[in-house]
Amino acid sequence: MAMNPMALLQLKERLNLFNQDHPKMLPFLTAVKDKMQEGTILELKVTDVEGKEMVSNIRLTANDMETFRILANMKQ
């Protein structure tokens, strides 16, 4: 699958902007990355502006771990 180089550049710019807007996120992900392994549960909680909460979770698989490894290597 060929990636559009301009799309990759735009993604990099957007990730940089996200990191500027949310400076605590990257240090958090760095802190937990070594604790994540197959079987780890990731939970996501969203609270909308009206206060309604939605929660979901996934149990990480070997495929997920490989995807994370590939993504981590892309930033290098």
TORKOL-4160 file (C-alpha; in steps of 0.2 Angstrom, whole numbers, padded with zeros to 4 digits, m for minus):
76
<pt num="1" X="0000" Y="0000" Z="0000"/>
<pt num="2" X="0008" Y="0016" Z="m0006"/>
<pt num="3" X="0006" Y="0031" Z="0005"/>
<pt num="4" X="0004" Y="0049" Z="m0001"/>
<pt num="5" X="0020" Y="0058" Z="0005"/>
<pt num="6" X="0010" Y="0074" Z="0007"/>
<pt num="7" X="m0003" Y="0065" Z="0018"/>
<pt num="8" X="0011" Y="0059" Z="0029"/>
<pt num="9" X="0018" Y="0077" Z="0030"/>
<pt num="10" X="0001" Y="0083" Z="0035"/>
<pt num="11" X="m0001" Y="0069" Z="0048"/>
<pt num="12" X="0016" Y="0074" Z="0055"/>
<pt num="13" X="0011" Y="0092" Z="0056"/>
<pt num="14" X="m0006" Y="0088" Z="0064"/>
<pt num="15" X="0003" Y="0076" Z="0077"/>
<pt num="16" X="0015" Y="0091" Z="0081"/>
<pt num="17" X="0000" Y="0102" Z="0084"/>
<pt num="18" X="m0009" Y="0089" Z="0095"/>
<pt num="19" X="0007" Y="0088" Z="0105"/>
<pt num="20" X="0007" Y="0107" Z="0107"/>
<pt num="21" X="m0011" Y="0108" Z="0112"/>
<pt num="22" X="m0010" Y="0093" Z="0124"/>
<pt num="23" X="0008" Y="0093" Z="0131"/>
<pt num="24" X="0004" Y="0080" Z="0145"/>
<pt num="25" X="m0001" Y="0066" Z="0132"/>
<pt num="26" X="0016" Y="0061" Z="0125"/>
<pt num="27" X="0024" Y="0060" Z="0142"/>
<pt num="28" X="0010" Y="0049" Z="0148"/>
<pt num="29" X="0011" Y="0037" Z="0133"/>
<pt num="30" X="0030" Y="0036" Z="0135"/>
<pt num="31" X="0027" Y="0032" Z="0154"/>
<pt num="32" X="0015" Y="0018" Z="0150"/>
<pt num="33" X="0022" Y="0010" Z="0134"/>
<pt num="34" X="0034" Y="m0001" Z="0143"/>
<pt num="35" X="0019" Y="m0008" Z="0154"/>
<pt num="36" X="0008" Y="m0012" Z="0139"/>
<pt num="37" X="0009" Y="m0030" Z="0133"/>
<pt num="38" X="m0003" Y="m0043" Z="0126"/>
<pt num="39" X="m0018" Y="m0044" Z="0138"/>
<pt num="40" X="m0017" Y="m0026" Z="0144"/>
<pt num="41" X="m0033" Y="m0017" Z="0144"/>
<pt num="42" X="m0035" Y="0000" Z="0137"/>
<pt num="43" X="m0050" Y="0010" Z="0143"/>
<pt num="44" X="m0056" Y="0026" Z="0135"/>
<pt num="45" X="m0068" Y="0037" Z="0143"/>
<pt num="46" X="m0077" Y="0052" Z="0134"/>
<pt num="47" X="m0087" Y="0065" Z="0143"/>
<pt num="48" X="m0096" Y="0077" Z="0132"/>
<pt num="49" X="m0100" Y="0095" Z="0135"/>
<pt num="50" X="m0116" Y="0091" Z="0143"/>
<pt num="51" X="m0108" Y="0079" Z="0156"/>
<pt num="52" X="m0113" Y="0062" Z="0147"/>
<pt num="53" X="m0100" Y="0049" Z="0149"/>
<pt num="54" X="m0096" Y="0035" Z="0137"/>
<pt num="55" X="m0083" Y="0022" Z="0141"/>
<pt num="56" X="m0076" Y="0008" Z="0131"/>
<pt num="57" X="m0061" Y="m0004" Z="0132"/>
<pt num="58" X="m0051" Y="m0016" Z="0122"/>
<pt num="59" X="m0039" Y="m0030" Z="0128"/>
<pt num="60" X="m0023" Y="m0029" Z="0118"/>
<pt num="61" X="m0019" Y="m0043" Z="0106"/>
<pt num="62" X="m0002" Y="m0048" Z="0098"/>
<pt num="63" X="m0008" Y="m0039" Z="0082"/>
<pt num="64" X="m0011" Y="m0023" Z="0092"/>
<pt num="65" X="0007" Y="m0024" Z="0100"/>
<pt num="66" X="0014" Y="m0026" Z="0082"/>
<pt num="67" X="0004" Y="m0011" Z="0076"/>
<pt num="68" X="0011" Y="0000" Z="0091"/>
<pt num="69" X="0029" Y="m0006" Z="0087"/>
<pt num="70" X="0027" Y="m0001" Z="0069"/>
<pt num="71" X="0020" Y="0016" Z="0074"/>
<pt num="72" X="0034" Y="0019" Z="0087"/>
<pt num="73" X="0047" Y="0015" Z="0074"/>
<pt num="74" X="0039" Y="0028" Z="0061"/>
<pt num="75" X="0043" Y="0043" Z="0072"/>
<pt num="76" X="0062" Y="0039" Z="0072"/>
